[in-house]
């Protein structure tokens, strides 16, 4: 195992404490930081909190949850490789797991040499932050997405994995919350021109999806895009996220001035700005109000 693996987290999902301990001991010898849970529900929480680089799960969890987890992570575009393990699993089931999203298979009880071989094979699947490249001074990427709010969770997941994998978990959760607020504002209020009161009413009446579908059916609105530009400057030791929509903008100066009194806000977009500024007080807008930037210090 090369030195780049030393900072990687490995998540073990197995109800057996002895199996957890065995794999944790072997993986720790290879430099992995190990966390373990007993079931997929707890695993999904840990994946959101800790963003592990690798998952090892038992195939035969109740209701086929081990296989379902591999398929779900693949469907959510989580760049988090999943290794499945079992005691004497039928070959067709192993093939199904690999086709469904798992990258490798382990026999139980897991032997150290087999685990080391599998970990070595999955190195090419492990995410690597661009700034981990020796000598790297600057990294930037630009992602343009459509205006369907249903895509936002997957977009945020990709952004966190690609640009914030090395950020401490607490700060990464702050970034996640900020991106959620700002992207929903850009898509709903900016591009689709859904006012805060209209959204709240639609949610209360259970017709939010119909409201979004009606807006996306309008060519003038459906052709609009959101652009997310991310920069990492080693010299400044910070991440910068800039989100631009193609809407008409909004009176951001009034919103920022009122953000000191959050309980007087009208609409979810104002509360979103307040929450984002609570973690990133350097939040800024362009003159028009259709582009917002947050800077994340990495000290």
Secondary structure, 3 states (H helix, E strand, C coil): CCHHHHHCEEEEECCCHHHHHHHHHHHHHCCCEEEEECCHHHHHHHHHHHCCCEEEEECCCHHHHHHHHHHHHHHCCCCCEEEEEECCCCHHHHHHHHHHCCCEEEECCCCHHHHHHHHHHHHHHCCCCHHHCCCCCEEEEEEEECCCHHHHHHHHHHHHHHHCCCCCHHHHHHHHHHHHHHHHHHHHHHHCCCCHHHHHHHHHHCCHHHHHHHHHCCHHHHCCCEEEEEEEECCCCEEEEEEECCCCCCCHHHHHHHCCCHHHCCCHHHHHHHHHHHHCCCCEECCCCCEEEEEEECC
